[in-house]
Amino acid sequence: MNRRMNSQQEALFGIINKAIVNHNDAEKPYVMLSYAQTLNGSIAITNTHPLALSCSDSLLFTHRLRSLSDAILVG
């Protein structure tokens, strides 16, 4: 992904990055949550065709947030 985030995403990313940097001296981990959810809780329309839950801008932002992380929980 070589696309750039829009100005709102850049601003939010900067705020989150600053919070993480300022939190590094704390004795507790900095925890973020990012998720997407369907109305009915289904993750696929059929067994063979996945359903996109987020738009490409949201996916780009999520990957940038992941780049700040030391660990990622997926499930």
N, C-alpha and C positions, 0 to 999 in steps of 0.2 A: 504494500500500500504506500504509494508515494504521494497521495493526495494530502493537501493541507487542511487543517481544521479551520472552521469559520471563526470569526472574531469572538463570538460568544463562547465557543468551545475553548479557544485559546485562553480567554480570561478565566474561565472556570478551572481549566487545567493548571494555570499559574497559581490560583488560590489553593488548590489541592496540593500541588507540589510544595508550596511554601509551608503549608500546614505540616506536611510530612517532614520536611527539613527541620522545622522548629520543634517537632515532637521527638526528634532523635535522641535528645538527652533524657527523655522520660524512661522510667523503668518498665513501662507497659507497652505492648505493641500498638501501632496505629492500624486500625481496622477499617476497611472500606467495603461496601456492598454495592454490587451492580448486578441487576438481574432483568430478565424479560419474562413475561408471563402471558399466556393466552387466557381468554375468558373462561374456557371450559377445561383448562389444565392439560390439554392434549399437546404433545410436542411434534406431531406429524399428522398430515391429512390422511395418508395411507402408510403402510409399512415401508414403501419404497421411495416416497417423495417427501423430503423434509419440508417443514414450514418455516419460512423466515419470520422471526419474531420482531426484528429490529430493522430499521432502514440502514443504508450504507453509512450515513453520517454517524449514527449511533454506534455502529460496529467499529468505525475508525476511532472514535473517542474511547471506546472500551479497550481497544488494543493499546492506545496510548496510556491509559490508566494502568493497564497490566505491566507496561514497561517500567513503571515506578515501583512495582511490587517485588518483595523478596520471596513471597510464596503466594500461590493461587489455589483456592479450593474450588473444584468443579464438581457439580453433582446435581 
